[in-house]
């Protein structure tokens, strides 16, 4: 879990960097002469502006899926324009090979890097969600069947109450407690942001099947351990 929590923010920053690099190349090309090309010039300026804006949003924090999809769209749009300008043309505008140099090659590297980092980022998040759902992370109540639908329900309720997105892991464990004056089972709720943010932990001193939505709302929204 700790390795993945470091990997996700690293991929987020790498994606923001390559996206900004691609925008910078397009901005330079626009200033160097593409601004005079009909339609294509404004498209270069639009691509650069969108790339810079998305890079800032990505660097600011772990974004929801639509923002990552928008970043992929910008990179794919740039690559599509590159291919079209060297084959069928874009609004009558054509280029040849890796000209202008070295901007064309740098743009290809930046856009391809953005897509690769986004793909790796999504895979890391998906792996985190699969790990979260593994039965071995939770201890079922003695005598109950595994997996416990109740624990899954509690996890879904925690997500709704705290407004969590898919980039945040929710782990619920049912533990034995031998401390005097406490019940033999207690339920621990942990919220682990995959971007390396602050984790939170709550303990409810009762078995999972005795916890209601009201209990969760009172405990989770009242304090964080």
N, C-alpha and C positions, 0 to 999 in steps of 0.2 A: 504493500500500500504506500509506504513512504517513497519508494522509488518512482511509482506512478505519479504521485503527487508532485514530484520534482520534474518528471518528464513532461507533463501537460503544460505547465507554465513555460518550460523551455520551448516547446513546440509553438505555443502561442506567440512568444516573442520572435521566434524564427519566422513564423508566417507573416507577422507584422513587418519585419525587416525586409523580406523579399518582396512583399507587396509594395512597400514604400520605395524600394529600389526600382521596381518596374515603373511606378508612377514618375519617379525622378527622371528616368531615361526618356519617357514619353514627353515630359515637360521640357527637357532639353531639346528634343527634336522639334517640338512645337516652336520654341523660341528661335531655333537655328534656321527655320525656314518653312516648316510644315504648316505654319499658321496661314501661309498664302495658298495652300492647296485647298481647293473647293471641297467642302463637306469633310474631307479627311482631317484637315487641320482642327476644326472644332471637335471632332471625335477624339483626337489625340489629347486635347485639353480636357475633355470630359473624362477620359480614362485616367489621366493623371490626377484630376481632382477627386474622383471616386476612390482611387487607390490610396491617396493620402488620407482621406477621411476614414476609410475602413481600417487603415493601419493604426490610426490614432485610437479608434474604438477598440480594436483588438488588443492594443497595448494597455488600455485602461483597465481591463479586467476580462475574466472569462465570459465570452458572449454566448447568447443562445444560438441554436442551430441556424436560424434564418440569417444571422450576420455572417456566419462561416460560409453559408451557401452564397451570399452576396460576394464575398471575397473570391470564392471559386468562380463565380460568374464573371467577375472582372478579369481574372487571369485567363479564363477560357476565351473571353471576348477578344483579348489582346492577341492570343495565339491564333484564334480564328482569323482575325484581321491580317495577321502576318502571313498566314498561309494563302488567304484570298488575294492579297496584294501581289503575290508571286505566281499566281495561277490565272484566275479569271479576272482579277482586278477589283478594285473597290471604288465605285463611282468613277470609273475611267482611270483611276490612279494605279500604277503598277511599280513594282520594285524588282530587283534581281538579286538572288542569292542572299548573302549576309551583308548586303549594303543597306544603309550606310554603316560603315565600320568605325568603331567597334560596337556602336549602339545596338545594332540588330542582334548581335550575339549576346550582349549583356541583357537585352530585353528577353530573349528566349530563355536564358538561364534563370532570370528572376521569376518569370511567369511559371516556368516548369517547377522551380523550387517551391513556389507558393502552393501549387497543386499537390506536390509530394508531401509538404509539411502538413497541409490540411488533411490529407488522407491518413497520415500517421497519427495526427491529433484525434481524428474520429475513431481510429482503431484503438487508441489508448483509452478513450472514453468508453467505448463499447466493452473493452476488456475489464474496465473498472465496474461496469454495471453487471457483467457476468460474475465477477468475483464477489460482488455484493450479494448476488442471489445464490451463491454456493451453500448447500446445506451445512457444510462443516463450520460455517461462521457462527451458527446459532446452536444453542443447546435446547433440544425439545424437552418439554415437561415429561417426567417419568410416566410411562404408561400411555403417552399420546403417540399418534401416528406421525411419521415424518414424510414430507415436509409439513410444517404447521401453517394452515391457511390463516390462522389468527395472527401469526407474526407478520405475514405478508400484508394483511389488512392494516395492522398497526403501522407498518412502514409506509404504506400509501397514505395513511392519515397524517403522518408526520410531514410528508412532502407537501400535502395540501395546506396544513396549518402554517407551515413556515414559508410557503411559496417557493419551494426549491425547484431548480431546473435539473435536467439530466446530467449536468456536470458536477453534481454534488452527490456523494454516496451517503446512504442512510443505513446504518448497521444496528440491528436490534438483537441483543443477546439476553438469554434468560439464564441467570447464574444462581448457584447454590450459595446461601449465606448462613454461616454458623454463628454469627454474632448474637450474643444474648439479647433477647427482647425483639429480635427481628424475625420475620417469617423465613422458612427454609428456602424460598425462592424469591429473587428480585429480578426486575427487568431493567436493563441498561439500554438507553437510546443514545447513539452517537451520530453526529452529523459531521462529515469529513469533506470539505471542499476540495475538488480535484486540482484546483489551481494553486494549492499550497496555502490557502487562507486559513484563518483560525478555526480549529475544530471545537465542537461543543459536545458536552456529555451531560446526560440527565439520568438519575437513578430513581426508579419507582419501586417502593418496597412491597411489591406484591407480584404474584404470577401474571404472565401475559394475558391469560384468559379472563382475568378479573379487572383488567384495565379498560376503561371506557374512553370514548372520544373526549368527554368532559375532563377526565383525569389528565389526558395528554395536553389538552388546551391549557389547563390550569398550570401544569408543571412546565411546559415548554415556553409559554409566553410570560411566565412570572420571573423566571431566573434561568441563567446558564452557568453551569459549573465549569 
